[in-house]
Amino acid sequence: MRIIGGRLKGLRLNPPQNLPVRPTTDLAKEALFNILLNKIEFEGIKVLDLFSGTGNISLEFASRGASEVVSIDRSQQCIYYLKDTARQHGLDQIKTFKADVLKYLQLETEQYDLIFADPPYDMNQIPELPKIIFDKNLLSPGGLLIVEHQSLQNLSNHPRFTEQRTYGHSSFSFFEAE
């Protein structure tokens, strides 16, 4: 796992082996950020990273100039690893919270320019994530929601769905705020 762009480009991440995660692969992450290069300006954006795990995606956004990255995961080990890695590399814009994502979303009132969700693939509520996020108005106008999920799963029935990109067994579904 490595940072593929921004000021920390090339940094190898070596999280502990015992973390309860399934990190986004470098290939899928590189494809995702190539898509995003044509959609958004990274500098100064506010990002919410749900099910952040190792913080791979949070660190990538921070490296590329996001002004604020809020990372949510229920694993204390993951939160410690991300917090420590961010501190070591001077990424003060990363804020970590240990929480159940669905409970966190019920209480969240802030708006974000981009929300990335990488839930466990076996989580039954994956199709509900876009509904919750849009019902709670958590995206800024023109904001983007990206949900990573199994390629066999289809999230296109949500009215704000725009496209799905598939990389092997993983897919990214994109949703845009008005």
Sequence and secondary structure as in RCSB ss.txt:
>XXXX:A:sequence
MRIIGGRLKGLRLNPPQNLPVRPTTDLAKEALFNILLNKIEFEGIKVLDLFSGTGNISLEFASRGASEVVSIDRS
QQCIYYLKDTARQHGLDQIKTFKADVLKYLQLETEQYDLIFADPPYDMNQIPELPKIIFDKNLLSPGGLLIVEHQ
SLQNLSNHPRFTEQRTYGHSSFSFFEAE
>XXXX:A:secstr
 B  SSTTTT B    TT S     HHHHHHHHHHHHTT   TT EEEEET TT HHHHHHHHTT SEEEEEES 
HHHHHHHHHHHHHTT TTEEEEE  HHHHHHH    EEEEEE   TT TTTTHHHHHHHHTT EEEEEEEEEEEE
TT   TTSTTEEEEEEETTEEEEEEE  
